[in-house]
Amino acid sequence: MGGACSRKRVQLDNEDNFPSGSSRRYSKSASSKWLATSFSRPACEQRGNQRCPSLLELCIQNIREDIDRYSTFSMLPRDISQQIFNELVYSQRLTDISFESFRDCALQDLHLGECPGVNDSWMDVISSQGISLLSVDLSGSDVTDSGLIDLEDCTNLQSLNFNYCDQISDLGLDQISGFSNLTSLSFRRNNSITEQGMSALGSLVNLVKLDLERCPGIGGGLVHLKGLTKLESLNIKWCNCITDADMKHLSGLTNLKELQISCSKVTDVGISYLKGLCKLNLLNLEGCPVTAACLETLSALSSLLYLNLNRCHLSDDGCEGFSKLGKLKVLNLGFNDITDACLVHLKGLQCLKCLVLSDTEVGSSGLRHLSGLTNLESINLSFTMITDGGLRKLSGLSSLKSLNLDARQITDNGIAALSCLTGLTHLDLFGARITDTGTNYLRNFKSLQSLEICGGGLTDAGIRNIKDLSSLLLLNLSQNCNLTDKSLELISGLTGLVSLNVSNSRITRAGLQHLKPLKTLKSLTLESCKVTANDIKKLQSTDLPQLVSYRPE
């Protein structure tokens, strides 16, 4: 099977639940976040299918194309200069030379995280915005501690983002310690910040959001956060240096609403220090060595809505504590040694909307305890012991929109048992043994936006039952080695598709002509097919202008 199509069951380095393998530097091209941008362009009015840009937008686009003709925008109103700057960043046309044109423009937001080549030489223009500057994003740049000195006159700064800035250390933290108006600060993936450097954060008394994800040297430094009583969000995921002792320093941060400490050394003892955080509504403990004993503490968190216990040390013993978490909306119990005996304690969680049970020993008999959770919108049952017969117990969950059944024991009969769940928008049958017969039941799911069937049992005949699912945005048919160019012809009517994967099939270069109507396609994967990167590039240049990610590449 093609490497891009196979799914790994264990992804310990799965940052933000996106596929692993992306660069440790800030991504500037197609990646797991390829559908996102750092900010949105102004929306254009629509008249039928005709795009109707405003006069101002047309002017800005013309400036973008002739940017080298302009030496300064400082005479323009600030909001117009800001829009020109945003357009240059969005279109990746901003350079060190064109950036000079924005000197003394009193801009409020400089989001440079998408720009290559940003370093200390850019800081002089950044600092020229003075007291107007409110937000700076330098993610992935080569800015150093020395460069941060230039920010000293930007005293009204409220948000700073230095994610993936490898050359900023404790000295850099000291440079920003005087920005008392800061409400948001982010230093993801920084190996140079230490416990001593964290002392600089103690003066940032107005901080509301602090992100120190993957900063391995901050162990013991959380003591300096004790005075940040306005803090509402703290992210210290993937900091293996964090221990129970660090949790004690967070016990007084009673305004905390979000706390992420996944993949740390925190145990049940550390969690006990959080008992007084009554405003906490999100707690991420993924990969921490906690057991079901921590549920006694969590039951005291009256606002808790989102709880991630994925890859922890849970077993059935002590799981009766879940019954006290009646307000939970999202619960992740994946990769734990729990069985059907645990599920009996979930049947009272009537507010639950999302439940993850992937890679557990949960089986079909336990699903009867979920049949009364009528507010459930999403269930992940991948790599569990669930069988076709057990799926009938989910048939009454009329609110269900997303269902993951990536398991080899699921067959056509399983889809038949779910055919009444007509509100499904996402269905993952990646490894299930679905044949052409099973696709007949897919006709009931008219609202499907995402569909994955990769068990190898489909032929072109089965695609006939998929071709009318006009709401589809993502379609993954990889590993079905009997699919031919005829399948692409049938798929050609799904003009809303954004992502298509038909890897490991019999697709050829000739079949690419059928993809021409898919004008919104942004991702195309045809690995291990009789198609080359040049074939796809040609199609991209002539017919698929939105295509930004493709394989082979």
VEXDREN-2710 file (C-alpha; in Angstrom, 1 decimal):
% VEXDREN-2710
k/r/px/py/pz
1/MET/0.0/0.0/0.0
2/GLY/1.2/3.5/-0.7
3/GLY/2.8/5.3/2.2
4/ALA/0.6/8.3/1.9
5/CYS/-2.6/6.2/2.2
6/SER/-1.8/3.9/5.1
7/ARG/-2.9/4.9/8.5
8/LYS/-0.8/4.5/11.6
9/ARG/-2.6/3.4/14.7
10/VAL/0.0/5.0/17.0
11/GLN/0.9/8.6/16.4
12/LEU/2.5/9.8/19.6
13/ASP/3.8/12.9/18.0
14/ASN/0.3/13.9/16.7
15/GLU/0.3/17.6/17.4
16/ASP/-3.2/19.2/17.5
17/ASN/-4.7/15.9/16.2
18/PHE/-3.2/16.5/12.7
19/PRO/-1.2/13.9/10.9
20/SER/2.4/13.7/11.9
21/GLY/5.4/14.3/9.7
22/SER/5.2/18.0/9.2
23/SER/8.3/20.1/9.5
24/ARG/9.3/21.4/13.0
25/ARG/9.5/24.8/11.3
26/TYR/6.4/26.9/10.8
27/SER/4.7/25.5/7.6
28/LYS/4.6/27.9/4.7
29/SER/3.1/25.6/2.1
30/ALA/0.8/22.7/1.8
31/SER/0.7/20.8/5.1
32/SER/-1.8/19.2/7.5
33/LYS/-3.2/22.7/7.8
34/TRP/-3.4/23.4/4.1
35/LEU/-7.0/24.6/4.2
36/ALA/-6.2/27.3/6.8
37/THR/-4.6/30.7/6.5
38/SER/-3.5/33.1/9.2
39/PHE/-6.3/35.5/8.4
40/SER/-9.1/35.8/6.0
41/ARG/-9.3/38.1/3.0
42/PRO/-12.2/40.5/2.7
43/ALA/-15.2/38.7/1.3
44/CYS/-16.3/39.7/-2.1
45/GLU/-19.9/40.2/-3.1
46/GLN/-21.4/37.5/-5.3
47/ARG/-23.9/38.1/-8.1
48/GLY/-25.0/34.7/-9.4
49/ASN/-21.8/33.0/-10.3
50/GLN/-20.0/36.2/-11.1
51/ARG/-17.5/37.6/-8.7
52/CYS/-18.0/41.3/-8.1
53/PRO/-15.0/42.9/-6.3
54/SER/-15.3/46.3/-4.8
55/LEU/-13.5/49.3/-6.2
56/LEU/-11.1/49.3/-3.1
57/GLU/-10.4/45.6/-3.6
58/LEU/-9.5/46.2/-7.3
59/CYS/-7.1/49.0/-6.3
60/ILE/-5.5/46.9/-3.7
61/GLN/-5.0/44.0/-6.2
62/ASN/-3.4/46.5/-8.6
63/ILE/-1.0/47.7/-5.9
64/ARG/-0.1/44.1/-5.2
65/GLU/0.8/43.5/-8.8
66/ASP/2.9/46.7/-9.0
67/ILE/4.2/46.7/-5.4
68/ASP/7.8/47.6/-6.6
69/ARG/6.5/51.0/-7.8
70/TYR/5.6/52.2/-4.3
71/SER/8.1/53.5/-1.8
72/THR/5.7/54.4/1.1
73/PHE/2.1/54.0/2.2
74/SER/2.4/56.3/5.2
75/MET/0.2/59.0/3.7
76/LEU/-2.8/56.6/3.3
77/PRO/-5.4/56.1/6.0
78/ARG/-4.3/53.3/8.4
79/ASP/-7.1/50.9/7.5
80/ILE/-6.2/51.0/3.8
81/SER/-2.5/50.5/4.5
82/GLN/-3.5/47.5/6.7
83/GLN/-5.5/46.0/3.9
84/ILE/-2.7/46.4/1.4
85/PHE/-0.3/44.8/3.9
86/ASN/-2.7/41.9/4.5
87/GLU/-3.1/41.3/0.8
88/LEU/0.7/41.1/0.3
89/VAL/1.0/38.6/3.1
90/TYR/-1.9/36.5/1.9
91/SER/-0.5/36.4/-1.7
92/GLN/3.0/35.8/-0.4
93/ARG/4.3/38.9/-2.3
94/LEU/5.7/40.6/0.8
95/THR/9.5/40.9/0.8
96/ASP/12.0/42.8/2.9
97/ILE/12.1/45.6/0.2
98/SER/8.3/46.0/-0.1
99/PHE/7.9/45.8/3.7
100/GLU/10.0/49.0/3.9
101/SER/7.0/50.8/2.2
102/PHE/5.0/50.3/5.5
103/ARG/7.4/52.3/7.7
104/ASP/5.5/54.7/10.0
105/CYS/2.1/53.5/8.8
106/ALA/0.8/53.1/12.3
107/LEU/-0.4/49.6/11.5
108/GLN/-2.1/47.6/14.3
109/ASP/-1.5/44.0/13.2
110/LEU/1.6/42.5/11.6
111/HIS/1.0/38.8/10.9
112/LEU/4.3/37.8/9.3
113/GLY/4.1/34.1/10.2
114/GLU/3.5/33.2/6.5
115/CYS/6.4/35.2/5.2
116/PRO/9.8/33.7/4.3
117/GLY/13.0/35.6/5.2
118/VAL/11.8/37.5/8.2
119/ASN/14.7/38.3/10.5
120/ASP/16.1/41.1/12.7
121/SER/16.4/43.5/9.7
122/TRP/12.6/43.6/9.6
123/MET/12.3/44.8/13.2
124/ASP/13.1/48.4/12.5
125/VAL/10.0/48.8/10.3
126/ILE/7.9/46.8/12.8
127/SER/9.0/49.1/15.6
128/SER/8.1/52.2/13.5
129/GLN/4.4/51.4/14.0
130/GLY/4.9/52.6/17.6
131/ILE/2.0/52.8/20.0
132/SER/-0.4/51.8/17.3
133/LEU/0.9/48.3/17.1
134/LEU/-1.3/45.8/18.9
135/SER/-0.4/42.4/17.5
136/VAL/2.7/40.8/16.0
137/ASP/3.1/37.3/14.7
138/LEU/6.7/36.3/13.9
139/SER/6.2/32.5/13.8
140/GLY/8.9/30.5/12.1
141/SER/11.1/33.6/11.6
142/ASP/14.8/34.0/12.2
143/VAL/14.4/36.9/14.6
144/THR/16.8/36.7/17.6
145/ASP/16.9/38.1/21.1
146/SER/18.7/41.2/19.8
147/GLY/15.8/41.9/17.3
148/LEU/13.3/42.1/20.1
149/ILE/15.0/45.1/21.6
150/ASP/13.5/47.2/18.7
151/LEU/10.0/46.5/20.1
152/GLU/10.6/48.6/23.2
153/ASP/8.6/51.6/21.9
154/CYS/5.6/49.5/21.0
155/THR/4.2/49.8/24.5
156/ASN/0.6/49.0/23.6
157/LEU/1.3/45.5/22.3
158/GLN/-1.4/43.0/23.3
159/SER/-0.5/39.9/21.4
160/LEU/2.9/38.3/20.5
161/ASN/3.5/35.1/18.7
162/PHE/7.0/33.6/18.5
163/ASN/6.1/30.0/17.6
164/TYR/9.0/28.0/16.1
165/CYS/11.5/30.9/16.7
166/ASP/14.6/28.9/17.4
167/GLN/16.9/31.9/18.1
168/ILE/14.9/33.4/20.9
169/SER/16.0/32.5/24.5
170/ASP/15.6/33.7/28.0
171/LEU/17.2/37.0/27.0
172/GLY/14.3/37.5/24.6
173/LEU/11.8/36.8/27.3
174/ASP/13.4/39.5/29.4
175/GLN/13.1/42.0/26.5
176/ILE/9.3/41.6/26.5
177/SER/8.8/41.5/30.3
178/GLY/7.9/45.2/30.3
179/PHE/4.8/44.8/28.0
180/SER/2.3/44.9/30.8
181/ASN/-0.6/45.2/28.3
182/LEU/0.1/41.8/26.8
183/THR/-2.9/39.5/26.9
184/SER/-1.6/36.7/24.6
185/LEU/1.8/35.3/24.3
186/SER/3.0/32.2/22.4
187/PHE/6.4/30.4/22.3
188/ARG/5.6/27.0/20.9
189/ARG/8.6/24.7/20.2
190/ASN/11.3/26.5/21.9
191/ASN/14.3/24.7/23.3
192/SER/16.1/27.7/24.7
193/ILE/13.6/29.0/27.3
194/THR/14.4/27.8/30.8
195/GLU/13.1/27.8/34.3
196/GLN/15.1/31.0/35.0
197/GLY/13.8/32.7/31.9
198/MET/10.2/32.1/33.0
199/SER/10.7/34.6/35.8
200/ALA/10.2/37.4/33.1
201/LEU/6.6/36.3/32.7
202/GLY/5.7/37.2/36.3
203/SER/5.4/40.9/35.3
204/LEU/2.8/40.2/32.5
205/VAL/-0.1/40.5/34.9
206/ASN/-2.7/41.0/32.2
207/LEU/-1.9/37.8/30.3
208/VAL/-5.1/35.9/29.4
209/LYS/-3.5/33.3/27.1
210/LEU/-0.1/31.7/27.4
211/ASP/1.2/29.0/25.0
212/LEU/4.5/27.2/25.9
213/GLU/3.8/23.9/24.0
214/ARG/6.9/21.8/23.4
215/CYS/9.2/23.9/25.6
216/PRO/11.3/21.2/27.3
217/GLY/13.3/23.5/29.6
218/ILE/10.5/25.2/31.5
219/GLY/10.3/22.5/34.3
220/GLY/10.1/24.2/37.7
221/GLY/9.3/27.6/36.0
222/LEU/5.6/27.5/36.6
223/VAL/6.1/29.0/40.0
224/HIS/6.5/32.4/38.2
225/LEU/2.9/32.2/36.9
226/LYS/1.4/32.3/40.4
227/GLY/0.6/36.0/40.1
228/LEU/-1.0/35.8/36.7
229/THR/-4.5/35.7/38.1
230/LYS/-6.2/36.8/34.8
231/LEU/-4.9/33.8/32.9
232/GLU/-7.7/31.9/31.2
233/SER/-5.8/29.6/28.9
234/LEU/-2.5/27.7/29.5
235/ASN/-0.9/25.3/27.0
236/ILE/2.1/23.3/28.2
237/LYS/1.5/20.2/26.1
238/TRP/4.5/18.0/25.2
239/CYS/6.6/19.4/28.0
240/ASN/7.9/16.2/29.6
241/CYS/9.6/18.3/32.3
242/ILE/6.3/19.2/33.9
243/THR/5.6/17.3/37.2
244/ASP/3.1/17.1/40.0
245/ALA/5.1/19.8/41.8
246/ASP/4.4/22.3/39.0
247/MET/0.7/21.7/39.3
248/LYS/0.7/23.1/42.8
249/HIS/1.7/26.5/41.4
250/LEU/-1.4/26.6/39.3
251/SER/-3.9/25.9/42.1
252/GLY/-4.5/29.7/42.6
253/LEU/-5.2/30.5/39.0
254/THR/-8.9/30.4/39.6
255/ASN/-9.8/32.1/36.2
256/LEU/-8.3/29.3/34.2
257/LYS/-10.8/28.0/31.6
258/GLU/-8.4/25.9/29.4
259/LEU/-5.5/23.8/30.6
260/GLN/-3.5/21.5/28.4
261/ILE/-0.8/19.4/30.0
262/SER/-0.7/16.4/27.8
263/CYS/2.4/14.2/27.6
264/SER/3.8/15.5/30.9
265/LYS/4.7/13.6/34.0
266/VAL/1.7/14.7/35.9
267/THR/-0.1/12.0/37.9
268/ASP/-3.3/11.7/40.0
269/VAL/-1.4/13.6/42.8
270/GLY/-0.8/16.6/40.5
271/ILE/-4.4/16.6/39.3
272/SER/-5.5/16.9/42.9
273/TYR/-4.1/20.5/43.0
274/LEU/-6.6/21.6/40.4
275/LYS/-9.7/21.0/42.5
276/GLY/-10.3/24.7/43.1
277/LEU/-10.3/25.7/39.4
278/CYS/-14.1/25.9/39.2
279/LYS/-14.1/27.8/35.9
280/LEU/-12.0/25.1/34.1
281/ASN/-14.0/23.9/31.1
282/LEU/-11.3/22.2/29.0
283/LEU/-8.7/19.8/30.4
284/ASN/-6.3/17.9/28.2
285/LEU/-4.4/15.1/29.9
286/GLU/-3.5/13.0/26.9
287/GLY/-0.5/10.8/27.5
288/CYS/-0.3/11.6/31.2
289/PRO/0.2/8.7/33.7
290/VAL/-3.1/9.4/35.4
291/THR/-5.7/6.7/36.3
292/ALA/-9.4/6.7/37.0
293/ALA/-8.6/7.8/40.5
294/CYS/-8.2/11.4/39.2
295/LEU/-12.0/11.4/38.5
296/GLU/-12.6/12.2/42.1
297/THR/-10.9/15.6/41.6
298/LEU/-12.4/16.2/38.2
299/SER/-15.9/15.7/39.6
300/ALA/-15.3/18.9/41.7
301/LEU/-14.8/20.9/38.5
302/SER/-18.3/22.1/38.0
303/SER/-17.7/23.8/34.6
304/LEU/-15.8/20.9/33.0
305/LEU/-17.1/20.4/29.4
306/TYR/-14.1/18.9/27.5
307/LEU/-11.9/16.1/28.9
308/ASN/-9.2/14.3/27.0
309/LEU/-7.9/11.2/28.7
310/ASN/-6.5/9.6/25.5
311/ARG/-3.4/7.4/26.1
312/CYS/-3.6/7.6/29.9
313/HIS/-3.5/4.6/32.4
314/LEU/-7.3/4.1/32.6
315/SER/-8.8/0.7/33.3
316/ASP/-12.4/-0.3/34.2
317/ASP/-11.4/0.0/37.9
318/GLY/-12.6/3.3/39.2
319/CYS/-14.5/4.3/36.1
320/GLU/-17.7/4.8/38.1
321/GLY/-16.4/8.3/38.6
322/PHE/-17.5/9.3/35.1
323/SER/-21.1/9.2/36.2
324/LYS/-20.4/12.4/38.2
325/LEU/-19.2/14.4/35.1
326/GLY/-22.8/15.1/33.9
327/LYS/-22.0/18.3/32.1
328/LEU/-19.3/16.8/29.8
329/LYS/-19.8/17.6/26.1
330/VAL/-16.6/16.0/24.8
331/LEU/-14.8/12.9/26.2
332/ASN/-11.8/11.1/24.7
333/LEU/-11.0/7.7/26.2
334/GLY/-9.0/6.3/23.3
335/PHE/-6.0/4.0/23.7
336/ASN/-6.9/2.9/27.3
337/ASP/-7.5/-0.5/28.8
338/ILE/-11.2/-0.1/29.2
339/THR/-14.0/-2.5/28.2
340/ASP/-17.7/-2.6/28.0
341/ALA/-17.7/-2.4/31.8
342/CYS/-16.6/1.2/31.6
343/LEU/-19.4/2.2/29.3
344/VAL/-22.1/1.5/31.8
345/HIS/-20.9/4.6/33.8
346/LEU/-21.3/6.8/30.7
347/LYS/-25.0/6.3/30.2
348/GLY/-25.9/9.2/32.4
349/LEU/-23.8/11.8/30.4
350/GLN/-26.8/13.2/28.6
351/CYS/-25.0/16.4/27.5
352/LEU/-22.3/14.3/25.7
353/LYS/-21.9/15.3/22.0
354/CYS/-18.5/13.7/21.1
355/LEU/-17.1/10.4/22.4
356/VAL/-13.8/8.8/21.4
357/LEU/-13.3/5.1/22.2
358/SER/-10.7/4.2/19.5
359/ASP/-8.2/1.5/20.3
360/THR/-9.9/0.2/23.4
361/GLU/-11.4/-3.2/24.2
362/VAL/-14.9/-1.9/24.0
363/GLY/-17.2/-4.4/22.2
364/SER/-20.7/-4.6/20.8
365/SER/-22.5/-5.4/24.1
366/GLY/-21.3/-2.1/25.6
367/LEU/-23.0/0.0/23.0
368/ARG/-26.4/-0.5/24.6
369/HIS/-25.2/1.9/27.3
370/LEU/-24.8/4.6/24.7
371/SER/-28.2/4.1/23.0
372/GLY/-29.8/6.7/25.3
373/LEU/-27.2/9.5/24.6
374/THR/-29.5/11.2/22.2
375/ASN/-27.3/14.4/22.0
376/LEU/-24.3/12.5/20.6
377/GLU/-23.1/14.0/17.4
378/SER/-19.8/12.2/17.0
379/ILE/-18.5/8.7/17.9
380/ASN/-15.1/7.2/17.1
381/LEU/-15.1/3.4/17.3
382/SER/-12.0/2.7/15.2
383/PHE/-9.9/-0.3/16.2
384/THR/-12.4/-1.5/18.8
385/MET/-14.1/-4.9/19.1
386/ILE/-17.4/-3.6/17.6
387/THR/-19.2/-5.9/15.1
388/ASP/-22.0/-5.4/12.6
389/GLY/-24.6/-6.6/15.1
390/GLY/-23.5/-4.1/17.7
391/LEU/-24.1/-1.2/15.4
392/ARG/-27.8/-1.7/15.5
393/LYS/-27.7/-0.3/19.0
394/LEU/-26.7/3.1/17.6
395/SER/-29.6/3.3/15.2
396/GLY/-31.6/5.5/17.5
397/LEU/-28.9/8.2/17.8
398/SER/-30.7/10.6/15.4
399/SER/-28.3/13.5/16.2
400/LEU/-25.3/11.6/15.0
401/LYS/-23.3/13.4/12.4
402/SER/-19.8/11.8/12.5
403/LEU/-19.0/8.1/12.8
404/ASN/-15.6/6.4/12.6
405/LEU/-15.8/2.7/12.0
406/ASP/-12.2/2.0/10.9
407/ALA/-12.2/-1.7/11.8
408/ARG/-11.8/-4.8/9.7
409/GLN/-14.7/-6.7/11.3
410/ILE/-17.2/-4.1/10.0
411/THR/-18.8/-5.2/6.7
412/ASP/-21.7/-4.3/4.4
413/ASN/-24.2/-5.5/7.1
414/GLY/-22.9/-2.8/9.4
415/ILE/-23.7/0.0/7.0
416/ALA/-27.2/-1.6/6.5
417/ALA/-27.7/-1.4/10.3
418/LEU/-27.0/2.4/10.2
419/SER/-29.0/3.3/7.1
420/CYS/-31.5/5.2/9.3
421/LEU/-28.9/7.7/10.4
422/THR/-29.6/10.0/7.5
423/GLY/-28.1/13.1/9.2
424/LEU/-24.5/11.7/9.0
425/THR/-22.0/14.2/7.5
426/HIS/-18.8/12.3/8.1
427/LEU/-18.4/8.5/7.7
428/ASP/-15.0/6.8/8.1
429/LEU/-14.9/3.2/6.9
430/PHE/-11.2/3.3/6.1
431/GLY/-10.3/-0.3/6.9
432/ALA/-13.8/-1.8/6.9
433/ARG/-14.5/-4.7/4.5
434/ILE/-17.0/-2.8/2.3
435/THR/-18.0/-4.1/-1.1
436/ASP/-20.1/-2.7/-4.0
437/THR/-23.1/-4.2/-2.3
438/GLY/-22.6/-2.1/0.8
439/THR/-22.4/1.1/-1.1
440/ASN/-26.1/0.7/-1.9
441/TYR/-26.8/1.8/1.6
442/LEU/-24.7/5.0/1.2
443/ARG/-27.5/6.5/-0.9
444/ASN/-29.4/7.2/2.4
445/PHE/-26.7/9.6/3.5
446/LYS/-27.5/12.6/1.3
447/SER/-25.7/15.0/3.7
448/LEU/-22.3/13.3/3.7
449/GLN/-19.5/15.8/3.4
450/SER/-16.6/13.3/4.2
451/LEU/-16.4/9.6/3.2
452/GLU/-13.5/7.2/3.5
453/ILE/-13.8/3.6/2.2
454/CYS/-10.3/2.0/1.8
455/GLY/-10.8/-1.6/2.6
456/GLY/-10.1/-2.8/-1.0
457/GLY/-13.5/-4.2/-1.9
458/LEU/-14.8/-1.6/-4.3
459/THR/-15.0/-1.6/-8.1
460/ASP/-16.3/1.0/-10.5
461/ALA/-19.8/-0.4/-10.0
462/GLY/-19.8/0.6/-6.3
463/ILE/-18.8/4.2/-7.2
464/ARG/-22.2/4.5/-9.0
465/ASN/-23.8/4.7/-5.6
466/ILE/-21.4/7.4/-4.5
467/LYS/-21.6/9.7/-7.5
468/ASP/-24.9/11.4/-6.4
469/LEU/-23.7/12.3/-2.9
470/SER/-23.5/16.0/-4.0
471/SER/-22.5/17.4/-0.6
472/LEU/-19.2/15.5/-0.5
473/LEU/-16.1/17.7/0.2
474/LEU/-13.7/14.9/1.0
475/LEU/-13.6/11.5/-0.7
476/ASN/-11.0/8.8/0.1
477/LEU/-11.1/5.7/-2.0
478/SER/-7.5/4.6/-1.7
479/GLN/-6.4/1.0/-1.6
480/ASN/-9.3/-0.1/-3.8
481/CYS/-7.0/-1.6/-6.5
482/ASN/-9.8/-2.5/-8.9
483/LEU/-11.0/1.1/-9.5
484/THR/-10.3/2.4/-13.0
485/ASP/-10.6/5.6/-15.0
486/LYS/-14.4/4.9/-15.1
487/SER/-14.5/5.8/-11.4
488/LEU/-13.1/9.2/-12.1
489/GLU/-15.7/9.7/-14.8
490/LEU/-18.4/8.9/-12.2
491/ILE/-16.9/11.2/-9.6
492/SER/-16.7/14.1/-12.0
493/GLY/-20.2/15.2/-11.1
494/LEU/-19.1/15.8/-7.4
495/THR/-18.1/19.4/-8.2
496/GLY/-17.9/20.5/-4.6
497/LEU/-15.0/18.1/-3.8
498/VAL/-12.1/19.8/-2.0
499/SER/-10.0/16.6/-1.4
500/LEU/-9.8/13.4/-3.4
501/ASN/-7.7/10.3/-2.8
502/VAL/-7.8/7.3/-5.2
503/SER/-4.3/6.0/-4.6
504/ASN/-3.3/2.3/-5.2
505/SER/-5.8/1.9/-8.0
506/ARG/-5.8/1.4/-11.8
507/ILE/-6.2/5.1/-12.6
508/THR/-4.2/6.3/-15.6
509/ARG/-3.1/9.5/-17.2
510/ALA/-6.1/9.3/-19.5
511/GLY/-8.5/9.4/-16.6
512/LEU/-7.3/12.8/-15.4
513/GLN/-9.5/14.5/-18.0
514/HIS/-12.5/13.6/-16.0
515/LEU/-11.3/15.7/-13.1
516/LYS/-11.5/19.0/-15.1
517/PRO/-15.0/19.9/-13.7
518/LEU/-13.7/19.7/-10.1
519/LYS/-12.7/23.4/-9.9
520/THR/-12.7/23.6/-6.1
521/LEU/-10.3/20.7/-5.7
522/LYS/-7.4/21.6/-3.4
523/SER/-5.9/18.2/-2.6
524/LEU/-5.4/15.3/-5.0
525/THR/-3.6/12.0/-4.2
526/LEU/-3.0/9.4/-6.8
527/GLU/0.1/7.5/-5.5
528/SER/0.9/4.1/-6.9
529/CYS/-1.2/4.8/-10.0
530/LYS/-0.1/5.2/-13.6
531/VAL/0.0/9.0/-13.2
532/THR/3.1/11.2/-12.8
533/ALA/3.7/14.5/-11.0
534/ASN/4.0/16.2/-14.4
535/ASP/0.6/14.9/-15.4
536/ILE/-1.0/16.4/-12.3
537/LYS/0.9/19.7/-12.7
538/LYS/-0.4/20.0/-16.3
539/LEU/-3.9/19.5/-15.1
540/GLN/-3.3/22.0/-12.3
541/SER/-2.1/24.7/-14.7
542/THR/-4.9/24.3/-17.2
543/ASP/-8.0/23.2/-15.3
544/LEU/-7.5/23.0/-11.5
545/PRO/-6.3/26.4/-10.3
546/GLN/-7.2/25.8/-6.7
547/LEU/-5.0/22.6/-6.4
548/VAL/-2.3/23.3/-3.8
549/SER/-1.5/19.8/-2.6
550/TYR/-1.0/16.7/-4.7
551/ARG/0.8/13.4/-4.8
552/PRO/2.9/12.1/-6.5
553/GLU/4.8/15.4/-6.3
END
